[in-house]
Amino acid sequence: MMQGIVDQICEATIRLVVGNADSQRQVIDAVIDTGFTGFLTLPFSVLGDLNLRAYRREEGILGNGSTCIFDVYRGLVIWDGELRRIDINESDTAPLVGMSLLYGYRMQLDAIEGGKVTIQALSSLS
């Protein structure tokens, strides 16, 4: 089970450890974005600090309906206590956790400032 918090601007956030294959790691705070279908976005500064390299590009539709081309990187994240290899989209926004990373999990939150965010594997709820 993982826990986060609802911040002062009413965004559900979670702290994650991201990294590369050479054991470089960085702690980030990410906003949970249920409208984002990918795994994770990170700004170029974090991707550069981790020496990650883009391996492909993909087109995405933003919340305002506009289309954007994203560079996609392969990186690591510690998710629910396990190291997972995931695709990371470069974005100029705050880090975002998307539905592909949340897939197979239940998320519950208390929608108030300082509210608790809980993410738990569906397999552990049986």
Long-range contacts (C-beta under 8 A, 24 or more apart in sequence): 1-80, 1-118, 1-119, 1-120, 1-121, 1-124, 2-79, 2-80, 2-118, 2-119, 2-120, 3-116, 3-117, 3-118, 3-119, 4-32, 4-116, 4-117, 4-118, 4-119, 5-114, 5-115, 5-116, 5-117, 6-109, 6-110, 6-111, 6-112, 6-113, 6-114, 6-115, 6-116, 6-117, 7-113, 8-113, 10-111, 10-113, 12-107, 12-109, 12-117, 13-117, 14-97, 14-117, 14-119, 16-40, 16-77, 16-78, 16-79, 16-95, 16-97, 17-77, 17-78, 18-42, 18-46, 18-50, 18-75, 18-76, 18-77, 18-88, 19-50, 19-75, 19-76, 19-77, 19-78, 20-50, 20-51, 20-52, 20-75, 20-76, 21-76, 22-51, 24-49, 24-50, 24-51, 26-50, 28-95, 29-94, 29-95, 30-94, 30-95, 30-96, 30-97, 31-94, 31-95, 31-96, 31-97, 32-96, 32-97, 32-102, 32-107, 32-117, 33-96, 33-97, 33-98, 34-99, 34-102, 35-63, 36-96, 36-97, 36-98, 36-99, 37-98, 37-99, 37-100, 38-87, 38-89, 38-98, 38-99, 38-100, 39-77, 39-86, 39-87, 39-88, 39-89, 39-97, 39-98, 39-100, 39-101, 40-75, 40-77, 40-86, 40-87, 40-88, 40-89, 40-95, 40-96, 40-97, 40-98, 40-101, 41-88, 41-89, 41-90, 41-91, 41-93, 41-95, 41-96, 41-98, 42-73, 42-75, 42-88, 42-89, 42-90, 42-91, 42-95, 43-90, 43-91, 43-92, 43-93, 43-94, 43-95, 44-90, 44-92, 46-95, 47-73, 47-75, 47-88, 47-90, 50-75, 52-88, 54-90, 58-89, 60-89, 77-101, 80-105, 80-119, 80-121
